[in-house]
Each structure stands twice: as C-alpha cells, then as structure tokens.
C-alpha cells in the first residue's frame, strides 16, 4: 500500500506564507509525477501544481508566481511553498502521485486543510 504523508497545513493570515510537504517512497518520487491538488467547499478538486520525475513543473494560473513546487530527493519529499496567500486559497490540499505508463498508478494523500483567514 503506497502512502503519501502530508504535513504543513493550518491557519494563515492573508498575505502570509505556508509550506506543505508530502513524503513518499523513493520509487514513487522517481517513477512518475507528483502534484498538489486542492478542493474548496462546494467546488471540484483542481490541480494546483505538478512536477515530473525530470523536474518539469506546471502551475494553475491562479497560483503562478505565488506557489512553488519542488522535490527533495534526499528526503523523498515534495514541497509546495505558498506565498501571498489569499482567501481563495482556502481548501483541503491533497498530494498526488501519478504514473501513466505501465505499471500505472494514481495515489492520493489524506489531505491537509489550509485556511486563510484574518
């Protein structure tokens, strides 16, 4: 059973910063893409940022220039650095590990709540 262990959620003021972390196995980090998704109340889950095994990144337009996804291969961890947070960033954030080629997989973490509030 693959485990994605998330940490770093919590309450932050508007304009503040927060870093989310997702710990996974070395195989998972090297075999496919990792990503962060989020789901706000009453909304569908949406992609926030992804990073491939080669280090290529993609971002949702709403977070470009504010969020940075990165990999720490030594610690088998993917981070999401979130700066200039605003109320619209409030959501449950999920770590995802995905591989399209055989053997394919699509794993989700348990989610961590990020609340932006004054």
N, C-alpha and C positions, 0 to 999 in steps of 0.2 A: 504494500500500500504506500503510494507516494504521499509524502507530507510536505505541505508548504506552510511554513510557520511565519505568520505576520506579526509585526510589532510596530509600535510608534504612534498609534492613533491617540486621539484625545481632544481636548478643548483648546482652541487657539483664538486669539483676537484677530479681527480684520487687519490685514497688512502684515500679519506675522508669518512665521515660517514653521515648518514641521518636516520631519523626515520619517518616512515609512521604510521598513525593512522586511524582506521576505527571505527566509532561509530555506534552502533546498539541497538536494544531493548534488554532488559534483557531476554525475551523469546528466541530470536534468538540466543543469546550467549549460552544459556543453552540447547537448543533443538537439536542442530546439530553441524556440524563442520564449522569452519571459515578458510578462506585461503586467500592468496595473489597470484595472477597470474600476468603475465606481457606479453606485446606484443610489440615487437620491429618492426620498419618499415620493411615491406616485409616478416615478419615472422609470424608464428602461435602463438596464445596465449599459454603460457606454465605455468605450476604450479611452483611456487616459494617455498611456504611453506604453511602447513596446521596445524591446531590444533583442536583436538576434544573437545567435551564438558568435557571429562575427563582429558584433558590436554596433551594427546599424540600428538607428533609433527612429521612431515615429512618434508624433505627438498629436493629440487632439488640438484643433485650432484654439479652443478656449483656454488651453494651458501653455501654449507656445510662449517661450520667453520667461515663463514663471516656474515651470516644473522641469526637473532634470532626472532622467532615469540612468542608472549606472549599475555596473556589475563589479563585485569584489570577488574575484575567482579564488583568492586565498581563503576567504571565509565562506565560500559557496552562498553568497548573499546578493540579492538585488535590492537596490535602494531607489526610493522616489523622494527626491528633495523638492519640497513645495515651498515656494516663496510668494510673497504678496498675495496671501490667501484672502479670498472674499467670501461673502455669504453663499454664493452659488457653488462653492467648492464643498459645502457640507454634504456628506454622503458616507455610505459604507464603502470602503475601498477593498478590493479583492486582488490578491495576487493570482496570476495565471501562468501556467506552463503549458506550452503547446508545441506539438511536432506534427507536421502534415505528412511527411514521408513515413513509409513503413520502417519500424514499428511506430505507428502514430499514437498520440495521446493528447489529452486535454484535461488538465488538472486545475482545481481551484483551491485557494486557501479558504479559511473560515470567515474572513472579512474583519476589518477593523474600522471602527467608527471615527470619523473626523468631523468635528463640529466647529464651525467658525461663528463665533458669537461675541458680542461686546458685553 
